[in-house]
Amino acid sequence: MELMIYKKLKDFFSPEYLEVINESSLHAGHKSSPNNGNSHFYIKIKANRFTKITMLDSHKLIYSLLNDEMRDQIHALRIKIIK
């Protein structure tokens, strides 16, 4: 899942910097966590596309791009937009 997220973001945004970190182990045993090892991710990204839009719109764009995965695979995203 981590590599798929990375590829989708890289292909769409052509970022200057991109890091996708699987944080699922930090949420193991939580009641609402699917506990599948691929549910919680931290995205750090710097891309020109984000310089002209708000932080909220940046997050919306990422969520939109990962919409299918958010529906049935990803439980949570933590996003850091680097300006």
C-alpha positions, 0 to 999 in steps of 0.5 A: 500500500505504501508504494502504491500511495507513493506512486500515485502521489509522485505521478500526479504531483511530480513533487520536489519531495515526497515521503510516505510512512506506514504508521499502522504499527502505532495504532495496532490494537486500537478499537477502530483500527483494522489492524491489517498493517496497512491502514495508517499513513503519514505523507510529507510532500512538497510540490509546486501545485500546493504553492497557490492553494490553501492547506485545506485544498491541498489536503482535499486534493490528496484525499480525492486522489486516494479516494478509492483507497480511502474507501476500503483500504486506508483508515487514516492519513496524516499529511504534512504539506511542505511549502 
